[in-house]
Amino acid sequence: MDGVPRVPKQWHPGPEEPAALRFSVLGPVRAWLGEDPLPAGSPQQRALLAALLLRDGRTATASELIDALWGDEPPSQALAALRTYASRLRKTLGAEVLVSESGGYAIRSLREGALDHVNAQELAADAEKARASGDLSRARDLLRDALDLWDGEPLASIPGPHAETQRARLEEWRLQLLESCLDMDLEQGFHAEAVSELTALTAAHPLRERLRELLMLALYRSGRQAEALAVFADTRRLLADELGVDPRQGLKELQQRILQADPGLAEPSAPKAEPVVALVRPAQLPATVTDFTGRASFVQELSDVLAAASSEEGRVMAVSALAGIGGVGKTTLAVHVAHQARASFPDGQLYVDLQGAGSRAAEPETVLGAFLRALGTADSAIPDSLEERSALYRSVLDGRRVLVLLDNARDAAQVRPLLPGTEGCAALVTSRIRMVDLAGAHLVDLDVMSPEEALQLFTKIVGEERVASEREAALDVVAACGFLPLAIRIAASRLAARRTWTVSVLAAKLGDERRRLDELQAGDLAVKATFELGYGQLEPAQARAFRLLGLADGPDISLAAAAAVLDLPAEDTEDLLESLVDTSLLESAAPGRYRYHDLVRLYARACAERDEQPPSERAAALSRLLDFYLSTAAGVYAIERPGDRLVDHLEPTAYAGLVFGDRQASWDWLYAEAVPLLACVRQSAGAPTLRRAIDLLWAAVDLAESGANSKEYEAAAAALRDAAREASDPHAEGRAGVVLSNAQLFSGMFDQAYREAKEALRLAEASKDPLPCCWAANILGSIAFYQKRYVDAEAYFSRAVEEFRGCGDLAGSASPLCNLSRLHLATGRADSAVVLAGQGTEIYETLGHSLRVANGRYALGMALGKSGRHSDATAELEEALRVFRDSRQRLWEGMALCRLAEVDLDARKPAGAASNAEMALTVLRGIGGEWRRGNVLTVLGKALVGIGQSGRAQVCWREALQIYEKLGSPEATEVRALLTPIAA
């Protein structure tokens, strides 16, 4: 807080109305005229104001007010004092507001929304109506709005028995609203988010059994059954010690249901997706083509299957699997049928391209994550494993009518986890293979078009007038296309775009047998012949672009990256790419992004190998792409880390990258390009480009540090390390080892990281590459520190500081300085720890770093906390946390929350510590490695003991002990010591 009283959320008059009076009692008793605060006087005068406000306009007699202000012991001049307070308030508020009536007083003539407690009552009433109607999402939002009106303790610092009674009433009401809100959180599936808040609330109100019940349920649904049972044990012990009673029956029944793993507890009592249905109905189907032609029997067949699934009598989930060669029109047919069936699936339609024809098919767990988000599931509620995601997906779809289109599937194994599995839903699957092993599926084999259908499609695209006069030539064209829809569309589109051509001209061009589709049974060769037809009609510049862009790995490519591949200005590149989109040889994935159909990409590469002259141009195109990514990533690194010398030690590039004007734009680019960038890295592992690929990965280190792409980043680093070793390039291997060990450090793989960093340091020293020596020393120091080898850690950190300074890299030296601070802290040198962290932070601030300043504040906050300066520590860590969140650094966000929990523990604020530790667990889910999770669980256990939940603390410590013992971490000793007194 900045010391300025917060103005509660209120309804405000329109701009044409004069300023209105507003009052608050859900906190300090205050008054405003518009946005201007009004003096409310002494505590007794504010007590009078509160007593009148809480009567909602009714008159209070003088005796009632005297009793409210002073109770059984009023002063001798109580009536005179009351009149004085009333007179002063009347001068402030106006005679028309504070009126005298029947020997008493009342507050009248207030506009709607003037009283915060009345506003809260209205919001709570609206929430009850919304809940009764089944709109839990709106009800929850309304209750949160009502709760936001509280600003601390109600009637704060107001004396008198009436104020005391009303204060207790208003606080009880707030807790009831909060319990209702949290109950709806659990009904909607937000159990993981609720744990943190419920932990803090049970600490503040330990005897409130309803909160304990909600906490048990939230923990159980979060997969933390042992902790849920420990909460019951803690509650039973507390009630017996404090009140001499047992838990109420509802709490006992919940314990028994948890012990029995009652399936009814696994899902919310109300359908989780119900409140979302009115707000989130995914409509992901791609646009259907306006010239859809033929396939009448298939359309009818598939429509009948979908209609049966969506009917009131439907008792099964329908699956239809379409199979056929590439380009036969599977996707077009499926999308067309899906659009026709939309009305039968009012709860939404999901779509995904599973990329099954390529080398890197979409992972089912990734697809499920996207589907769950599209259905309204919060990121924090999405589990990690494939099995859990698939189960949650089926649960969310239960009771809903949703159509799922799974396009371009690899095989049945990829499809099975993505099937809804509940009646009323249906799935359409397209694939190049017949899915005979997909149990219960309605199989459809899609062949080429009939001659009549093919001619109809050709005519719709080219135009009736042009075809009617050359019907025989048109039949020759569609026959040359092998009646394959994609081939017909490409040929017809080219003809439609060239008004000077006749159909006979096109037919003559197709007369060459090398450009005709003669044998449908040749499998992919038929697709290749079809693509050959479209490729042969391209202008030279278009053909070059088609060939070269197909060389790049990655699911898609941006316009800027494509310009680098083609070595052309962005405007010319865009014209070429859009012309390729017009021919259907390229797809527009999004504004400024392009992609190939998997088979078209393979064909484009074959064309590049066959036609690109000189052959060296293929390598040159990929080299330019690598240069583009390296130059741009280096720029992003430099924006984030001004003065850092890494960019001066990178391999030179011949092609420039993008230049960003601000930090946010650079971050947006890095995360948007993460997947294509990492694909480029792996593709560039050959000798001529290996060193630049390693440097690109180094410059894009934030992809690993943030946790967003850490697994892919680490895999790419390992591949480059192996390639460098195979190439016998110690310079490259040393750098790749630094990059890999750094990624492993962030993922908690300390033993592997140590081996890699040790070897990287040796290689960097041998090849006289100074910067990897600095980084490797700092990494080795961090690993030694985490493994509690403090003597080694101090030696490595000190060496890193000196070597960074020797390289003229002042920014680089700040990191080992902050690490030294943590080392001094761990070895009992708190004062010097503060100094070292301050030095590192000052370097970052002087150089204009933002994210790295947050890292400095993180270290400084830890040092200040252990020095007893808890408020200063909290301020530093909270500022660091803000920057980490703004920078999308989830790993550091989670660790900052953990450090805040440690400071809270040292400051004897266990409730705050428990809340922060719970949030840290949520943020770090799936990133940072098990060792860091063990650290957070240890801190959480300590906080839980402080709020009287020792049974739950044991569960946390046992899980942490299992982690540490599995990793062989020295922290296991500390956790055993924590568990020993409890066991005894």
N, C-alpha and C positions, 0 to 999 in steps of 0.2 A: 504493500500500500504506500501511496505517496503522501499520506497525511491529510488529503482532501476528502471530506466525507463523501461516500458514494451516494449518488442520487438513485433511488430505487427505480426499477423499470415501471413505467406508468403509461397510461393513455395520455396523449398530449392534444391540446386544442389545435384546430386548424390554423393556418397562417393568418386568416382574416379575423380570428377571435382574439380578444384581449387575454393576457396571461392569467392563468387560473391558480388558485391555491391548491396545494397538494400536501399530504401529510404521510408520515411513516410511523408505525408503532412496531413493525417487525424488525426491530433493531433499536438504535437510539431514537428517542422521540424527537422528530424534526418537522419543520414546515418550510415550504418553498412557495414563492410567487413566481410562477414560470420556472426558470432555471436558477433564480436567485434565492439563496437561503435566507430565512427570516429568524430573528432572535426569538428563542422559546423561553428564555429566562432561567430562573433558579431551578434546582431539582423539584421543589414542591410545586412551582408554577407549571413545570413540564408534567408533573404527576396529575395536576388538575386537567391539563390539556389531554393527556392520555385517557383519563377517566371519562371525559366528555366524548372523545373520538370513538371509544369502544362502546358507547351507548347507541351508536348509529342514528343520531339525530333525536333521540328521546331525551326528555328533560330529566335532569338529576336535581333533586332537592338539595338545599344547603346541608341538611343533616347527613344525607347520603354521601355528599362530597367530603364533608369533614371526617366521616367514618372511613371513607376510602383513603384519605391522605394521612390520617393519624391513628386510626383504629380506636382502641379503648382508652388511649391516653392523649387526647387533644390538648393543645396549649390553652391557656385561659382566654386568649384573644383569637381563638380559632376562626370565628365567623368574620372578624375584621380582616384577618390575614387572607381568608378565602376571597373576600371581596376585593382586596388589593390585587391578588393574583389575577382575578377575573378582569379587573379594570386594565391591567397591563396587557393581558392577552387581547382584550377588545381593541386597544390602540394598535396592536400589531396586525390583527386579523380583520378588523372592521366590525362596526356595530351590527351590520346585516348578517354577519357570520356567527359571532358569539352573542346570543340573545339572552336577556333576562326574562324569566317566565315563571309565574306562580311561586315566587320565592326561591327559584333555583335557576339553573343555566342549561343551555343546549347549544350545540353547534349545528347550524342549518345552512341552506343556500349553497351547498357544495356541488360542483359539477360531477358528472359521472366519471369514475376513475380517480377521484381525488384521494381515496383512502387505500393504502396498500393492502390492509387486511381484507377489505371488501373485494378488492381485485383478486386476491388469492382465493377467496370463497367462490367467486364466480368462475375462476379458472378450474377450481377443483370440481365444481358442479358440472361444468362442461366436460371435464375429463370423465366423470362418472357416466354421463350420457354416451360419450364416445365408446367407453369400455362396454357398456351395455349393448351397444349396437355392433360390437365385434371389431371396432376400429382401434385396436390396441396401440398402434403406432401413434395415432393422433392423441389418444388418451395419455400416453406416456409423455409426449411433447408438451401437452397442456400442464401436466403435473410438474414437469421440470420448470416450465415458465412460472408456475405458482411458487415453487421452492426457491427460485431465483430472487423472489421478492424479499426473502429473509436476508438481513444484513447483520449477522451476528446474533447476540442474545436479544430477544424481544424486550422492549421497555427497559433497555440497558440503563443502569444507574438511577432508575426511578424508585424513590422510597415509598413506603406505605404498604399496608396489608393488601389493599386492592391490587396494587401493581404486582405484588408477589404472587397472588392468586392467578392473575391474568397471565403473568409471565410463564407460570407452570402450565396453564391451559394452552397457550400459544405454542410452547415448546412441544407439548404432547401432540398437538395437532400437526406440527411440522413432522414429527417422527412418524405419525400415522400416514401422512402423505408420502413420506419417503419410503416407508414400507410398501405402500401400494405401488409406487413407481418401480421399486426394485422387484416386486412381485411380477409386474408386467415385463420388466427386463428379462426375467427368467422365462416367462411365457413366450417371449419372442426369440429366445435362444441366445441372449446376450450374457450367458453365464460367466464366460471368461472375463469379460469386462467388469462384471458385478463383484467379483471376488475381492478386488482391491478396496472398493468402497465399503463392502460389508465387513471386511476385516477391521477397517478403521472405526466403523460404527459400533461393532461389538466391543471394541476396546473402550470406546467412550460410554457405552451403555451396556455394561457386562451382564446385567440381570434381565435384559429385555429378550425374552425367549423367542419372539417372532423373528428378530434379527438373526439369532443363532440358527433358527430353522432355515431361513433363507440362505445363510452362509453354507450350511451343510448341503443343501440342494445344489447351490452354485458350484461347490467343490466337486460334488459327485458327478455332475454333468460335465465338468471340465476334466474328467478322468482321474480325479484325485480322491479316490474312495477312502483310502486310509486316513487322509486329513479330515474328511467329512466325519468319520467315526470318532476321530480324536476330538473334534469340536464337541460332540455329544458328551464324551467322557469329561472334558474340561467343564462343560456346563453343569453336568450332574454334580461334580465335586464342588463347584462354586456355589450352587444353590444350597447344597447341604451345609457348607461352611457358613454362608452368610445368612440364610433364611431358615435352615433346617427343614427344607422341603425337597421333593423330587421334581424332576422336569415334568411339565404338563404332558397330557396324553398324546397330543399331536406330535410333540418332539420325540416321544418314545416310539410312536408308530413309524415315524420317518427313519429312525435308527434301524428298526427291524426291516423295513423295506430296503434300506441300503445294504444291510447284511445279507438279505436274500437276493440282491441284485434284481429287484423288481423291475421288469421291462417298462412298466408305466412311468418310472422315474427318468428313464433315458431320454424321453422327449417331453417338451412342454405340455401342460395339460390342455392348452388351446393350440390349434394348428399353428406352427411357427410362422408359416408363410402367409397366414390369413391377413394380417394388417398390411402386408406388402402388396397383396394382390391388387388393391385399388390404386396403388402408386407405381408398382414396378411390374409391368407385363412386358417381358423381353419380346422384341420384334426384330429378330436378327436375320431374317431371311434376306438373301440377296435379291435384287430386283429381277423380276421375270422378264424375259425378252418379249417385246411386243409382237414379233413375227413368229411366235411359236407355231409350229406346223406339224400336223399329223400325229402319230403315236396314239390315236384315239383309243385303241384297245388297251394299251398300257395305262393310259390316263384313267380309263374306266376301272380297270382291274385294281390299280393302286388306290383310287378314290373309294372304291367299295371297302377295301380293307380298313382304310382310315375311318370311314363312316361307321363301320361296325365297332371300332374301338371307342369312338366318341359318343355313341348312342347311349341312351339311358340304360339299355340292357347290356352294355359293354361290360364284360367281366374279365377281360384279359388285356394286357398291354401288347399292341400290335407292332411287329417288326417286319418291314419290307426291305429286302436287300437287292439292289440293282447291280448287275455285273455286266461288264463289256469292255472292249478295248478303248484306249484313250482316244478321245475325240468323237465317240459314238453318240454323245449327248446325254450321258447319265445325269450329270449335274443339272442340265437344262430341264430335263424331264422331271427330276425330283423337285426342283425349285418351283416349276409350274404347278405340279400337283399339290405341293405344300401351300402355295398361295391360294389355290382353289379351296383347300380344306381349312383355311385360317378360322373361319367362323365356327367350325366345330371344335376348335381348341382356343377358347377365349382367354385362357390364362397365360398365353404366350407361345412363342416359337423360338427355339434355340438353333443356332447354326455354327458349325465349325468345319474348317478345312483341315483334315487330319494329316495331310501331306504324306499319305502312305506310299506314293510312287517314288518318293525321293529317298535319299540315304539317311535322312534324319526325320523320321516320322514324329508327329506330335506325341508327347507323353500324356497318357490318360490323366495322371494327376494334375498336370498343367491345365488340361482342358476342363477338368472338373472344377478347378479353382476359378476359372473364367466363368463357367456356367453358374456356380454358386454366387459369385458376385453379381452376375446379371439377374439372378433371382432375388437379390436383395440381402444376401448374407454378408455381414461385416467381415473384413479381412481377418480380424482378430478371432473370429469364430470358426474360421476354416481350419480344419486339422491338417497335419503334415502328411500322414500316410495315405497311400492310394485306397486302402480298404476303408479307412475312416471317412475320407472324402466321398467315396462312392456310397457309403451308408447314409451320410448326411444328405447327399444329393437325392437319394431315393426318399428320404424322410421329408425333405422340403417339397418334393413333387407330390407327396401323398395327398389325395383329395383334390388335386388340381388337374386341369386338362391342358397339357402342354405337348406340343409337337417338337420333336428333336430331329434335326437333319444333320447326319454325320457324313460328310462329304469326303471322298477320296481316302477311304480307309485302307490300311495296310493288310489287316487280317482280323479274324474274329476275336483274337485275344486283345487287340487294341480297342475293340468296340464294346465288349461285354461290360466293363465298369461304367460305361457311359449310357447304358440303357436305363430308362426310368424304372421299369419293374413294377409299376402300379397301374391298376385299371384306369381307363380314361385317358391315358397318355399313349403316344405312339412314337415310333422312330422310323425314319427313312435313312437307309445306308446306301452309299454308292462306293463301288470298289472295282478295281481291275480284275479281281478274282471272285469266283463263286464261293460264297460263304456257306458251304455245306455243313460246316461244323458249328454254325451259329444256331443253337437249339431253338426250335419254334419259329424260325424266320420264314417269311413268305418270300421265296426266291424268284427273281425276275431276271432273265437273260435278255439283255438289250442288244439287238443286232442292228445292222445298218438300215437306213430307210428303204422303203420300197421306191421304185422309180417314180411313181406318181407323187408320193410325199416329197421326194427329193426335188422334183420339178416345182412343186408348190412352194417350197422354201426358197428355191432359187428365184422364183418369180416375185415373191413378196419383197425380196431385198432389191432386185434389179428393177422391177417395175413391169406391169402387165404389157404395156405397149411395146417395149423393146423385145420381150420374149415372144409375144404372139406372132410377130413377123418372122421369127427364126426359131420355130419350135424344135426342128430337128437338130439344129446346132446346140440348142439348150440341152436337149437330151444327151448329146455327145459330151457336153461339159459335165453334167452330173454323173454320167457314166464314168468319165475319166476321173472324177473325184471318188469313185468307188462307193457313191451314195452315202458317204460318211458325212454327218452333219457339219462337223467343224471344217472339213475341207470345202464343202459347198458354201459355207458362210464366208470363208476367206476369199474364195474365187469370186463369189457374187459381190462382195464388198469392194474388191478391186475394180470390178467392172462398173459398179455403180458410181465409183469415184472418178471414172474416166469416161466422160460423155462422148468422146470421139471414137471410142472402141465400139465395135459391133460384137454381138455374141459369137459370130463366126471367127472373129479375130482371136477371141479368147479360146475358142475350141481348137483353132489351129495351133495356138501356143501349147495346148495340152496334148497335141497329137504325138509328141515325142514320148515314147514308151517309158523313158527314164523318169518322166514326170507324171506318170499315171499310176493309179492304184489298180493293179491287176489281180492281186491275190489277197483276199481278205484273211485267209487262213494263215498269213505270214506273221500274224501277231503284231509286235511293235513296228515291224517294217512297214505295215500299212499306215501307221501313224506317221512314220518318217516320210513316206511318200506324200502324205497329205500336207505336211509341213513344207516339204520341198516345193510344192505347188505355190504356196504363199510366198516362200522365200525367193523363188525365182522371179516373182513379179515386183520385188522391191527395187527401188532406186539404189544406186551404189552406196550413197551415204547411209540410207536406211539399213541396207544389208550389213554394212560394217558395224553399225551400232548394234544390230541384232546379234551378230557374232560375238563382239567383244563383251557386251554386257552379260552374256550368258556364262562368261568365264568366272565371274565373281561368285563365291559361296555366300551363304546367308539367305534368309527367307525373302528379303527384299532389298532394295537399294534406293537411297535418296537421290534427288536430282543433283545435288552438289557432288556426291560420290560418283554418279554416272558421268558427270561432266569431266571428272578426273580420269575415269577410264577411257573416255573418248578423246580427251585432250581438246575439248571444245568449250566455248563460252556457255554459260548456263542457259541463255536464251536459245541458242541454236540446239543445245542438247534437249531442251524441253520440246521444241518443235519436232525433233526427230522421234523422241519417245512417244509423244502424243500421236504421231502418225503411225507408229507401230501399234499403239493401243487401238487405233481405228481398224487395223488389219486383223485384230484379235491375236496377234503373235505376242503381245505384251499386255499385262493387266495393270490397271491403276489401283494400287492397294489403298491409297489415301492421297489427299492433295500433296503433291511433291514427292510421292513414293511409288515405286514400280516393282512389279514382280513377274516372274515367268510361271506358267504352268510347269509342273515338274518335268513332263515329257518334252515340252518345248525347250526348256533349258538344256536338256541332254542333246536335243537336236541342234540347238545353237552352238553348243560346244563342238559337236561333230563338224558343223560347218566351219567353225574357226580353225579346227585342225586341218580341214581340207582346203579351205579357200583363202585363209588370211595370208597375205603376202606383204612383206617378207614374214616368215614364220616367227621371227624375233618380236614382231609387234604384239603377239599374245603375251609374252613375258613383260613387254614394256607397258602394256595396258594394266596388268596386275601390279606392276611396280609403281605406276602412277597412283593407283588406288591406295596402296600401302603408304606412299608418301603423303597423300591427302589425309589419311587417318592419323599418321604420325605427326604431321605438322599441326593439324587441328587439335589433337589431344595434348600436344606440347603447349599450345596456346591456352587451353583450358587449365592445364597444370600451372602455367605461369600466372594466370589471373587469380587463381586460388592461393598461390604461394609466391607473392612478389619477392624477388631477390634470391629465390632458391636456385642453386646452380645446376640442378639436374638437367634443365633444358639446354645448358651449355655443353653437356657431356653426351648428348644424344647423337646418333648417326645423322649426317647431313641428308637433306632431302632435296630433290630437284623439282618437286611440284608443291606449290603453296596450298595451304589449307584455309579454312574459314577463319575470320577474325570476328570476335564478339565484343560488343560494347559494354556488356555488363556481366556480372557473375551469374545471375539467374539464367540468362540465355545460354551461357557456356555449360551450365549444369544440365539444362534441358537437352542440349545436343548430346552430351555424353551418355545420358541414360537412354535417350531415344535410339542412339546408334550402338548401344552396348552389344546386342546380338550380332549385327553385321560386322562390327569392329572385331569382335572375338573370332568370328568366322574368318575374317581376313588374316588375323594373326596366325591361326592354325594352317591356313592355306599357304602362308608365306614362310613355311619352315624349311624351304630349300636353301642351299648354300648362298646363292646370290642375294637373297633378301632376308636371311635368317637374323642378322644383327639388327636390322631395322624392325623386324617383327618383335624381337625381344624388347627393344627400346619403346615400341608402341605399347606393349603390355606394361612396361615400367611407368610410362607417362600416364597411363589410364589406371593407376593404382587405386584410385577412389572406387572403382567398380568392385574391388576386393574388400576394401576397408569398410564400405557402406553395408556390406552383407547382401546387396541386391543381386549381384551376379557372382558371388564368391566361388561357388562350385565350378561354374563354367570357366571362370578366370583361372582357378587353380589347375584345372585340367589342361587348359591351354599352356600354362607355364610349364607343367610337367612335360608336355609334348615338345616344347621348344628346348627344354633342358636335354631331353633325349636326342633331339636332332643335332644340337650343338656337340654333344658327346660323340655321336656317330660321325660328325664331320671333323672331329679332332680339332675343334676351335676353342682353345681354353678361354680366350677373351669372351666369346659369346656364352660359353658354358658358365663362366663366373657370373655374368650378368643374369643369365636365366636362373641360376641358383639363388641369387639375391631375390629376384622377383618371386620365385616359388616359395622360398623360406618365409618371405614376408606374408604371402597369402596363407601359408600354413600356420603362421603365428596368429593371425586374426581368427582362424578357424579352430584354434586351441590344440593343434597337432604339434606339441612342443618337441617331442623326440625326433620326429621327422624333420621339423624345421631346424633343429639344432644340427643334424647331420648335413642338411643342405647348406646351411649358412656357413658351417665350418669349412666345407669343401669350396664353397664360393669364395670365402676369404682367401683360402690358399691359392686358388686360381687367379683371383684378382691381383694378389701380391705378385705372383709369377709373371703376369702379363702387364704389370705396372699400370693398372686401371684404378685410379685413386678413389673415385666416388663409390664403386661397389665395396671397396674396403671400408669406407665410412658406414655405409648402410649395413654391411654384414656385421660389423662390430656392434652396432646399436641393436641389431636383431639378436645377436648372441647374448648381449647383456640382458635384453628383455626376457629371453628364455631362461637364463640363469637366475634372474630375479624371480620369475614365476615358480621356478623349481627350488627356490630358497637357497641357492648357492651364491650367497651375497658377496663373498670375496671375489669370485669370478665375475659377477655382475658389475661390481664397482670398477674392476680393471677394464672390462669391455666398454662400459659407458664412458669412462675417462678417456680411453683411447679414441672412442668415436668423437668426443668433443674436440680433442686435439686434431684429429684427422680432418674433420669438417672445417675447422679453422684453417688448417694447412692448405685446404683446397680453396680457401676464400669463400666458403659457404657458411656465412653467418646464420642464415635461416636454418640450414641443416643442423647446426650445433645446438639449436634450441630444443630439439627433440631429446637428445641424450641428457641435456641439462634437466629437463622435466623428469626424465626417467631416473636420474641421479637423486632428484628430490624424493621420489617415491622410495628409493633404496635407503636414503638417510632416514626417512620416516619409519621404515620397517626395522631399522637397526637402532632406534631410540634417539636419533638426532633431529628432533622436531624443529628446533630453531634454524639449523642449517638447511633443513628441507624447505622451509618457507622461503629462505633466501634464494635457493637454487630455482624453485618454481617461479619466484618473482623474476629472476633473471631471464628464464626462458620465455615467460609471458611478455616481458618488456621487449625482447627481441622481436617477437611476433607482432606486437603492437607497433613498434617503430617501423617495421617493414610493410605494414598495412595488411597483414594476414587477417582473415576473418575466421575461417574454420580452425586454423592452427592456433589462433588466440584462444579459442574455446578449449583446445587440448591443453594449453597452458593453464587456463583457469581451472580445468579439471584437476590437474596436478596441484595447483595452488590451493584449491578448495579442500583436497584431501589433507594437505599439510596443515592448513589452518584449523581444520577440524580436530586433528590429533594434538594441536597446540592449545586446545581449549577455547579457541575463538569461533564458537559455533555459528553465530549470526553472520560473521564475515565469510565463513566457509560455505554456508548455505547460499549466500548472495552470489559467490563465485560459481558454485555448481549450478545454480538455477540459470545464470546467464549462459554458461556453457551448454546446458540442456536446451535452451531456446535456440542457440545457433545450430546445434546438432540436429534438432528437429527441422529447422528451416533448410538445412543442407541435405536432408534425407539420409543422414548417417545413423541408421537404426542401431548398429552395433554400439556406437558411442552414446547414443540416446539411452539405451538400456543400461550401460555401465554408469552413466551419470546418475541415473535413478538409483542404482545400487549404492553409489557413493553418498548420495543424499540420505539414503536409509542408514548408512553407517554414522553419518553426522548426527542424525536424529537419535540414534542409539546412544552416542556419546553425550548428547544433550538431555538424556533421560526423557525422550519423547517417543516411546515405543509404538504408539498408535500411528504416528506419522511414518516411522520407520517401516512398519508392516505394510502400510499403503504403498510407499515408494518401492519396496522390494517386490510386492505383488505386480506392480506396473512393470518393473524391470523384467520379471519372468515373462510377462505377456509380450513385451517388445522384443526380447531376445529369442523368442521361440523360433527354432530352425536356423539360427545364426550364432556365431561366436563360439560354438563348440560346447561339449559337455562340461569341461573344466569351469568355464565361466558360469554355467548353470549351477554347478555345485557351489560356487562362491555365493551366488544370490540366495540359494536355498539355505546356506549357513546363516547368512544375515537375517533372512526371513524368520528362521527358527529362533534366533535371539530376540527378535522383536516380538514374536508370538509369546514367548515366555514372559516378556515385560507386560503384556496385556492379559495375562492369566490363561493363555491357551497352550499350556505346556504339552498336552497330549498331541496337539497338531504340530508343535515344534519338533517333537520326537520323529514324527513322520518325515518332516523336511530334512532333518539331520540324517536319518537313515538313508534317504535317497541320495543325499550329498555324499555320505560315506561310501555307498555303492559306487558312485561315480569316481571318487578319488581312489578307491582300492583298485578299480578296473584300470585306471590310468597310472597307478603307482605314484600318485601325487603325495607330497609330504603333508598336505592339508588334512589327510586322513587322521593324523595324530590329534590334531585340534578337535576334530569332530568327535572322535572317540572319547576325548576328555569331556566334551559337552554332554555326551550321552551317559557317561559313567555315573554321575550323581543321580540322574533320573532312574537309571537301572537299579542303583543301590536302594 
